[in-house]
């Protein structure tokens, strides 16, 4: 299974119904898989800013982390929405695709240091360096997004990593982290009644 397919499968396992975003040159591999994967609906946004705010609104009304995605250089437009989500404690998983690993320092037109851009504003900024890491990074992203004080987590997916094979069975989803809060400091109403 390639990483793009594994990513979509992991999102589905976390109960994600909608991902807000738009295609770009670095997301083509993901969108090719999405055409054949009907369990998660893609909602086309006008631009990257709108994708983040749509995911924010979804998280506020659904009690689930909002998920958005944006391509390469458009990731810079996502930062204001990430700041708002962080300041408002909104759980979100922000997926960005990027130029292939190894060409970051070669003056590629659409490449820049996404990790440094998101690190001050997201709870955590993660980068996939190998295909087999992606399912575990998705698990971490959801866990961090809904644990403690909820907030956005950034996951950078280089174009060449999306095309790799995962090479192992997908790990189980930690389903409780598909809801916010992922852990309860006190028992819920149902548990307290017992």
VEXLO-544919 format. One record per residue (C-alpha): x, y, z; residue number from 0; residue in one letter. Coordinates in pm, 1 decimal. Layout:
# residues N
<X=X&Y=Y&Z=Z&nr=NUM&rest=a>
...
This chain:
# residues 194
<X=0.0&Y=0.0&Z=0.0&nr=0&rest=x>
<X=141.0&Y=340.7&Z=-90.3&nr=1&rest=x>
<X=161.1&Y=621.0&Z=163.9&nr=2&rest=x>
<X=-115.1&Y=829.9&Z=6.6&nr=3&rest=x>
<X=-357.2&Y=537.1&Z=41.3&nr=4&rest=x>
<X=-233.7&Y=460.4&Z=393.5&nr=5&rest=x>
<X=-286.5&Y=823.0&Z=495.2&nr=6&rest=x>
<X=-647.1&Y=815.7&Z=376.4&nr=7&rest=x>
<X=-707.1&Y=482.3&Z=549.1&nr=8&rest=x>
<X=-565.0&Y=614.6&Z=877.1&nr=9&rest=x>
<X=-783.5&Y=925.9&Z=855.3&nr=10&rest=x>
<X=-1085.9&Y=701.0&Z=805.8&nr=11&rest=x>
<X=-987.1&Y=490.3&Z=1107.4&nr=12&rest=x>
<X=-986.3&Y=806.5&Z=1318.5&nr=13&rest=x>
<X=-1342.5&Y=881.4&Z=1213.2&nr=14&rest=x>
<X=-1253.4&Y=1161.0&Z=972.4&nr=15&rest=x>
<X=-1542.8&Y=1221.7&Z=735.3&nr=16&rest=x>
<X=-1423.5&Y=1541.6&Z=566.4&nr=17&rest=x>
<X=-1090.2&Y=1692.5&Z=470.5&nr=18&rest=x>
<X=-1089.5&Y=2054.4&Z=356.9&nr=19&rest=x>
<X=-831.5&Y=2161.8&Z=102.1&nr=20&rest=x>
<X=-730.2&Y=2203.3&Z=-257.9&nr=21&rest=x>
<X=-498.0&Y=2029.0&Z=-500.5&nr=22&rest=x>
<X=-157.5&Y=2149.2&Z=-607.0&nr=23&rest=x>
<X=141.5&Y=2005.6&Z=-787.1&nr=24&rest=x>
<X=276.7&Y=1830.6&Z=-475.4&nr=25&rest=x>
<X=-60.5&Y=1675.8&Z=-385.5&nr=26&rest=x>
<X=-127.7&Y=1499.5&Z=-714.9&nr=27&rest=x>
<X=-31.2&Y=1157.0&Z=-577.7&nr=28&rest=x>
<X=-270.7&Y=1202.5&Z=-287.0&nr=29&rest=x>
<X=-555.8&Y=1312.1&Z=-513.1&nr=30&rest=x>
<X=-496.3&Y=1018.2&Z=-746.5&nr=31&rest=x>
<X=-560.3&Y=785.6&Z=-451.4&nr=32&rest=x>
<X=-852.3&Y=996.5&Z=-329.7&nr=33&rest=x>
<X=-1039.6&Y=932.6&Z=-655.9&nr=34&rest=x>
<X=-1057.9&Y=564.9&Z=-557.9&nr=35&rest=x>
<X=-1112.2&Y=616.7&Z=-183.4&nr=36&rest=x>
<X=-1470.2&Y=705.9&Z=-97.5&nr=37&rest=x>
<X=-1461.3&Y=672.6&Z=281.6&nr=38&rest=x>
<X=-1329.4&Y=1026.1&Z=339.1&nr=39&rest=x>
<X=-1489.6&Y=1315.5&Z=152.2&nr=40&rest=x>
<X=-1271.9&Y=1593.2&Z=17.6&nr=41&rest=x>
<X=-1429.4&Y=1939.1&Z=39.8&nr=42&rest=x>
<X=-1276.0&Y=2179.7&Z=-210.4&nr=43&rest=x>
<X=-1175.8&Y=2513.4&Z=-61.6&nr=44&rest=x>
<X=-1122.0&Y=2837.8&Z=-248.0&nr=45&rest=x>
<X=-768.2&Y=2863.6&Z=-112.5&nr=46&rest=x>
<X=-554.4&Y=2735.4&Z=174.9&nr=47&rest=x>
<X=-681.5&Y=2998.6&Z=419.8&nr=48&rest=x>
<X=-1037.2&Y=2887.5&Z=366.4&nr=49&rest=x>
<X=-941.4&Y=2522.2&Z=412.0&nr=50&rest=x>
<X=-803.5&Y=2591.2&Z=760.1&nr=51&rest=x>
<X=-1103.0&Y=2797.0&Z=868.3&nr=52&rest=x>
<X=-1341.7&Y=2532.9&Z=732.8&nr=53&rest=x>
<X=-1161.7&Y=2266.4&Z=937.0&nr=54&rest=x>
<X=-1173.3&Y=2496.7&Z=1240.5&nr=55&rest=x>
<X=-1548.9&Y=2544.4&Z=1204.8&nr=56&rest=x>
<X=-1601.8&Y=2171.7&Z=1157.8&nr=57&rest=x>
<X=-1405.1&Y=2095.4&Z=1474.8&nr=58&rest=x>
<X=-1604.8&Y=2350.2&Z=1675.3&nr=59&rest=x>
<X=-1940.9&Y=2196.9&Z=1586.0&nr=60&rest=x>
<X=-1851.7&Y=1827.5&Z=1560.6&nr=61&rest=x>
<X=-1635.3&Y=1763.0&Z=1866.7&nr=62&rest=x>
<X=-1378.7&Y=1598.7&Z=1637.5&nr=63&rest=x>
<X=-1044.5&Y=1728.8&Z=1516.0&nr=64&rest=x>
<X=-1077.5&Y=1925.6&Z=1193.7&nr=65&rest=x>
<X=-852.1&Y=1808.2&Z=911.3&nr=66&rest=x>
<X=-728.2&Y=2027.8&Z=629.4&nr=67&rest=x>
<X=-461.4&Y=1997.5&Z=364.8&nr=68&rest=x>
<X=-268.9&Y=2234.8&Z=145.9&nr=69&rest=x>
<X=0.6&Y=2206.7&Z=-117.1&nr=70&rest=x>
<X=359.6&Y=2319.4&Z=-91.5&nr=71&rest=x>
<X=405.0&Y=2695.7&Z=-98.5&nr=72&rest=x>
<X=34.9&Y=2749.2&Z=-25.0&nr=73&rest=x>
<X=104.9&Y=2619.7&Z=324.0&nr=74&rest=x>
<X=214.5&Y=2970.8&Z=419.3&nr=75&rest=x>
<X=-144.7&Y=3088.3&Z=372.5&nr=76&rest=x>
<X=-258.5&Y=2838.7&Z=636.3&nr=77&rest=x>
<X=-70.1&Y=3000.2&Z=923.6&nr=78&rest=x>
<X=-335.3&Y=3259.4&Z=1028.3&nr=79&rest=x>
<X=-593.8&Y=2982.5&Z=1068.1&nr=80&rest=x>
<X=-345.7&Y=2770.1&Z=1262.9&nr=81&rest=x>
<X=-279.4&Y=3064.3&Z=1496.0&nr=82&rest=x>
<X=-654.3&Y=3108.3&Z=1551.8&nr=83&rest=x>
<X=-697.3&Y=2736.6&Z=1624.0&nr=84&rest=x>
<X=-408.0&Y=2740.5&Z=1870.6&nr=85&rest=x>
<X=-532.9&Y=3049.1&Z=2055.0&nr=86&rest=x>
<X=-886.2&Y=2907.9&Z=2068.3&nr=87&rest=x>
<X=-778.7&Y=2552.5&Z=2163.0&nr=88&rest=x>
<X=-933.6&Y=2395.3&Z=1854.1&nr=89&rest=x>
<X=-806.5&Y=2043.5&Z=1770.9&nr=90&rest=x>
<X=-689.6&Y=2023.3&Z=1413.5&nr=91&rest=x>
<X=-461.8&Y=1813.4&Z=1194.3&nr=92&rest=x>
<X=-301.4&Y=2030.5&Z=926.7&nr=93&rest=x>
<X=-157.2&Y=1826.9&Z=639.6&nr=94&rest=x>
<X=79.1&Y=1995.1&Z=396.6&nr=95&rest=x>
<X=253.9&Y=1840.4&Z=102.2&nr=96&rest=x>
<X=594.9&Y=1959.4&Z=-4.3&nr=97&rest=x>
<X=870.9&Y=1919.6&Z=-259.3&nr=98&rest=x>
<X=1063.8&Y=1591.1&Z=-245.2&nr=99&rest=x>
<X=1315.2&Y=1535.2&Z=32.6&nr=100&rest=x>
<X=1667.1&Y=1621.1&Z=-72.3&nr=101&rest=x>
<X=1576.5&Y=1918.5&Z=-288.6&nr=102&rest=x>
<X=1488.5&Y=2152.0&Z=-2.2&nr=103&rest=x>
<X=1818.8&Y=2339.7&Z=-24.1&nr=104&rest=x>
<X=1833.0&Y=2351.2&Z=-403.3&nr=105&rest=x>
<X=1621.8&Y=2664.0&Z=-454.3&nr=106&rest=x>
<X=1313.3&Y=2477.0&Z=-568.4&nr=107&rest=x>
<X=1047.0&Y=2729.1&Z=-661.5&nr=108&rest=x>
<X=780.1&Y=2611.5&Z=-418.7&nr=109&rest=x>
<X=999.6&Y=2480.7&Z=-138.5&nr=110&rest=x>
<X=1052.7&Y=2643.3&Z=199.2&nr=111&rest=x>
<X=1102.8&Y=2529.2&Z=557.0&nr=112&rest=x>
<X=746.1&Y=2443.5&Z=656.5&nr=113&rest=x>
<X=849.5&Y=2298.3&Z=990.7&nr=114&rest=x>
<X=1002.6&Y=2626.9&Z=1104.4&nr=115&rest=x>
<X=699.1&Y=2816.9&Z=980.3&nr=116&rest=x>
<X=445.4&Y=2609.3&Z=1174.4&nr=117&rest=x>
<X=650.2&Y=2526.3&Z=1486.5&nr=118&rest=x>
<X=576.5&Y=2850.4&Z=1677.6&nr=119&rest=x>
<X=201.4&Y=2821.3&Z=1620.7&nr=120&rest=x>
<X=115.3&Y=2450.7&Z=1615.0&nr=121&rest=x>
<X=132.6&Y=2224.3&Z=1917.0&nr=122&rest=x>
<X=375.3&Y=2018.1&Z=1714.3&nr=123&rest=x>
<X=514.0&Y=2020.0&Z=1359.5&nr=124&rest=x>
<X=600.9&Y=1675.9&Z=1221.4&nr=125&rest=x>
<X=776.5&Y=1573.6&Z=899.3&nr=126&rest=x>
<X=754.6&Y=1232.4&Z=735.1&nr=127&rest=x>
<X=1099.4&Y=1116.9&Z=621.3&nr=128&rest=x>
<X=1001.0&Y=759.8&Z=526.9&nr=129&rest=x>
<X=680.6&Y=603.1&Z=406.8&nr=130&rest=x>
<X=659.7&Y=361.3&Z=698.2&nr=131&rest=x>
<X=657.9&Y=652.1&Z=943.7&nr=132&rest=x>
<X=340.2&Y=814.8&Z=813.7&nr=133&rest=x>
<X=79.6&Y=594.2&Z=987.7&nr=134&rest=x>
<X=256.4&Y=647.9&Z=1320.4&nr=135&rest=x>
<X=285.6&Y=1021.8&Z=1261.4&nr=136&rest=x>
<X=-89.0&Y=1034.4&Z=1191.1&nr=137&rest=x>
<X=-148.2&Y=857.6&Z=1524.0&nr=138&rest=x>
<X=74.8&Y=1108.9&Z=1699.6&nr=139&rest=x>
<X=-92.5&Y=1404.2&Z=1527.8&nr=140&rest=x>
<X=-439.2&Y=1303.4&Z=1647.8&nr=141&rest=x>
<X=-316.7&Y=1218.7&Z=1997.4&nr=142&rest=x>
<X=-138.7&Y=1552.7&Z=2040.5&nr=143&rest=x>
<X=-423.9&Y=1753.6&Z=1882.1&nr=144&rest=x>
<X=-682.5&Y=1639.2&Z=2138.3&nr=145&rest=x>
<X=-465.7&Y=1579.9&Z=2447.1&nr=146&rest=x>
<X=-405.4&Y=1836.4&Z=2717.7&nr=147&rest=x>
<X=-504.8&Y=2175.5&Z=2583.5&nr=148&rest=x>
<X=-638.1&Y=2093.8&Z=2233.8&nr=149&rest=x>
<X=-479.4&Y=2258.8&Z=1932.3&nr=150&rest=x>
<X=-348.7&Y=2220.2&Z=1578.7&nr=151&rest=x>
<X=-76.8&Y=1975.2&Z=1478.0&nr=152&rest=x>
<X=109.1&Y=2012.8&Z=1148.5&nr=153&rest=x>
<X=219.1&Y=1711.9&Z=942.5&nr=154&rest=x>
<X=446.1&Y=1775.8&Z=642.2&nr=155&rest=x>
<X=430.1&Y=1509.1&Z=370.7&nr=156&rest=x>
<X=700.9&Y=1542.7&Z=103.7&nr=157&rest=x>
<X=592.3&Y=1444.3&Z=-245.9&nr=158&rest=x>
<X=836.4&Y=1154.7&Z=-275.3&nr=159&rest=x>
<X=731.2&Y=1011.0&Z=61.9&nr=160&rest=x>
<X=364.8&Y=1008.9&Z=-48.4&nr=161&rest=x>
<X=464.2&Y=785.8&Z=-340.5&nr=162&rest=x>
<X=658.0&Y=534.6&Z=-127.1&nr=163&rest=x>
<X=521.1&Y=206.2&Z=-1.0&nr=164&rest=x>
<X=437.6&Y=175.7&Z=367.4&nr=165&rest=x>
<X=589.7&Y=-172.3&Z=373.7&nr=166&rest=x>
<X=405.6&Y=-296.6&Z=683.4&nr=167&rest=x>
<X=51.2&Y=-341.9&Z=811.4&nr=168&rest=x>
<X=-114.8&Y=-23.5&Z=930.6&nr=169&rest=x>
<X=-117.1&Y=20.8&Z=1307.5&nr=170&rest=x>
<X=-453.2&Y=32.7&Z=1481.7&nr=171&rest=x>
<X=-603.8&Y=374.5&Z=1533.0&nr=172&rest=x>
<X=-635.3&Y=502.4&Z=1886.4&nr=173&rest=x>
<X=-1001.8&Y=581.8&Z=1833.2&nr=174&rest=x>
<X=-1048.7&Y=785.9&Z=2148.4&nr=175&rest=x>
<X=-814.1&Y=1045.8&Z=1996.3&nr=176&rest=x>
<X=-1058.7&Y=1096.1&Z=1710.6&nr=177&rest=x>
<X=-1277.5&Y=1289.4&Z=1955.8&nr=178&rest=x>
<X=-1206.9&Y=1592.5&Z=2169.5&nr=179&rest=x>
<X=-1120.6&Y=1564.6&Z=2449.0&nr=180&rest=x>
<X=-928.4&Y=1243.7&Z=2383.6&nr=181&rest=x>
<X=-896.2&Y=1172.0&Z=2752.4&nr=182&rest=x>
<X=-1121.4&Y=1284.4&Z=3033.2&nr=183&rest=x>
<X=-979.4&Y=1399.6&Z=3366.6&nr=184&rest=x>
<X=-1311.8&Y=1308.0&Z=3526.6&nr=185&rest=x>
<X=-1553.9&Y=1032.7&Z=3427.9&nr=186&rest=x>
<X=-1815.7&Y=1116.9&Z=3168.3&nr=187&rest=x>
<X=-2183.0&Y=1134.7&Z=3256.0&nr=188&rest=x>
<X=-2240.6&Y=769.5&Z=3162.5&nr=189&rest=x>
<X=-1944.2&Y=640.8&Z=3365.1&nr=190&rest=x>
<X=-2038.9&Y=851.5&Z=3666.7&nr=191&rest=x>
<X=-2395.2&Y=715.2&Z=3660.2&nr=192&rest=x>
<X=-2264.2&Y=359.2&Z=3689.4&nr=193&rest=x>
